[in-house]
Amino acid sequence: MMERVEALRSASEALGRNPADLQARSTGREAAHKLSGSLGVFGLPQGTELAAELERILKPGTPLNSQMAAAISRLIEELQAVIESK
């Protein structure tokens, strides 16, 4: 699971440098989608909610600005904390 969190973090960093990076957005959304499904199976519903929110933000067409970038970073940190608490 942590490798998917790292994929999210890398995507977030790439989007911070270039908000139009469609590959980073796609990679991040895919990692969030996989985490959303698997965290529920492992009894981490809060992690599922955080990952689903990341997936929603990273959907194509959702505008990314500095506030959204900050939200992505915060959600990734919260997600990591939930996973590490298990």
C-alpha positions in Angstrom: 0.0 0.0 0.0 2.8 2.4 0.8 4.0 2.1 -2.8 0.7 3.5 -3.9 1.0 6.4 -1.4 4.4 7.1 -2.9 2.9 7.1 -6.4 0.4 9.6 -5.2 3.1 11.7 -3.6 5.1 11.7 -6.8 2.1 12.6 -8.9 1.3 15.4 -6.5 4.9 16.8 -6.8 4.7 16.6 -10.6 1.4 18.4 -10.6 2.9 21.0 -8.3 5.5 21.7 -11.0 3.1 21.4 -13.9 -0.7 21.3 -13.2 -1.4 20.3 -16.8 0.6 17.1 -16.5 -2.0 14.6 -17.6 0.2 11.6 -17.0 0.8 12.6 -13.4 -2.9 13.1 -12.9 -3.7 9.7 -14.4 -1.0 7.9 -12.3 -2.2 9.6 -9.1 -5.9 8.9 -9.8 -5.1 5.2 -10.5 -3.2 4.9 -7.3 -6.0 6.6 -5.3 -8.6 4.3 -6.9 -6.7 1.2 -6.0 -6.2 2.4 -2.5 -9.8 3.3 -2.1 -10.8 -0.3 -2.9 -8.1 -2.1 -0.9 -8.2 0.0 2.3 -11.8 -0.9 2.9 -10.9 -4.6 2.7 -8.2 -4.0 5.3 -10.7 -2.4 7.7 -9.6 1.2 7.1 -12.8 3.0 6.0 -11.3 6.4 6.8 -8.5 5.6 4.4 -11.1 4.6 1.8 -12.7 8.0 2.1 -9.5 9.9 1.8 -8.4 7.9 -1.2 -11.8 8.5 -2.8 -11.5 12.2 -2.3 -8.1 12.2 -3.9 -9.5 10.2 -6.8 -12.3 12.8 -7.2 -9.8 15.7 -7.1 -7.6 14.1 -9.7 -10.4 13.4 -12.2 -9.8 14.9 -15.6 -11.4 18.3 -15.9 -11.1 19.2 -12.2 -9.1 22.4 -12.2 -5.9 22.3 -10.1 -4.8 25.4 -8.4 -2.6 26.1 -5.4 -5.5 25.4 -3.0 -6.2 22.1 -4.6 -2.4 21.2 -4.6 -2.4 21.9 -0.8 -5.5 19.8 -0.4 -3.9 16.9 -2.3 -0.7 17.1 -0.1 -2.8 17.2 3.1 -4.9 14.2 2.0 -1.9 12.2 1.1 -0.4 12.9 4.6 -3.6 11.9 6.3 -3.9 8.8 4.2 -0.3 7.8 5.1 -1.1 8.3 8.8 -4.2 6.1 8.6 -2.3 3.3 6.9 0.6 3.5 9.3 -1.8 3.4 12.3 -2.9 -0.1 11.3 
